[in-house]
Amino acid sequence: MNEVRNYQYQELIQKLLECPSGEEPEILQAHQQLLDQDFLLTTIAISQQLQETGRQKEAEFLTNLATQLQPYIIENNSSRREEYQNFLLEVLQAEIDSNSDIKIIYPILQKHQHLLDESFAQILQYFTFNYAQKKPEKKQDIAAIIENLCIDIKNFPLGRRANNLEIAITGYETVLKLRPRAESRERWAQTQNNLGNTYYLRIKGEKGENIEQAIAAFNLALQEYTRQAFPQNWASTQNNLATAYYSRIKGDRGENIEQAIATFHLALQVRTRDAFPQDWAMTQSNLATAYKDRIKGDRRENIEQAIKCYDNALEIKTPEAFPIDCLQIGINLGNLGFKEGNWRLAIRGYQIAIAAIEISRSWPTDDERRNEMLADITIVYENIIQSYIELKQYDKAIEYAERSRSRRLVDLVTSNDVYSKGEIPAQVQEYLKDFYQIDLASN
């Protein structure tokens, strides 16, 4: 039983002890996912503790509760276990038959997304070890299939993201036990890299420790992914490691960023523009962000390096070719200019982002990511309007307010955040009057 699960059990038991009489069934119904054998054991243990401290009535309540729940949990867990196992067998067979085609895998995951939880992770681990014991000659095959499934679940956009990542971590760690380093060094390194990526994204647990786990996994992968033997994998893992160093919470922030910059430059030794243009652009964008936040060195020089790297990335990540990537890089460049009070740079970055917005017709299907992107887009329009106002180019400010088709963005022009004394130039008032007329006519 892990610490998180144990805490959830205790929290549920506390709710049951504190709730008014008669509300227990409703609370239990809302927490069915916690009703298992370990919950019964925890309930009995807490009952004994209460009895020892003289809280007899509460102890008896929990003992009776455990007695009443036991038949339900035994029956429910048995049927649920069969449901989990059938789902696992179905999706593993699909991984084999489709060669891990997400067009086949994702609909199955979507249909059973309510089963993507900690119990599924445990059954996945048990099934894998049990299968490998019974058929040792198939050990490498099942390890490869499980790893592919973990990749698909990690990238699956639906269900609870935190659960999907936990399943992937459990699966990768199972694969590493099943496929020792000495038996397949390249695949071992591949799994370490996948594990590192998943720990980096992990939602559960302590963020700083998750990043440390990611760094450790990437460094292990690099012991086998040498530049001489696997140059592309080496460069990809260096990029991942650099990203983890940039986000590192433990240690000195300045030193972590220095380590990130140095490691991004290592990746660029292989990820050249001519050989791997898309990878080169991605690493250039990552490097730009590190230079932007660099603590050591001359601030002006760091900003110039960041701008140069963003511009390098945008040579490949154009609005037409890569609208989603271009949008993010444009936003980053614009935000850099906006923060520095470099209004022309801010406008240039935001114009690139807006070009990507107006071209793109493919937005993320994940609701959370789509909402994040919509929030980013709103800020882009707000900031480009303010940047034009700072340059007293009021006609361009109104033009972008009109393009945004958002009354809230037009309100920005009249806000006291922009004009602290509430003094709106007559020219701006005239443009606003024209805009409101256009806006009313279009409604």
Beta strands, then each sheet from edge to edge (+ up, - down):
end
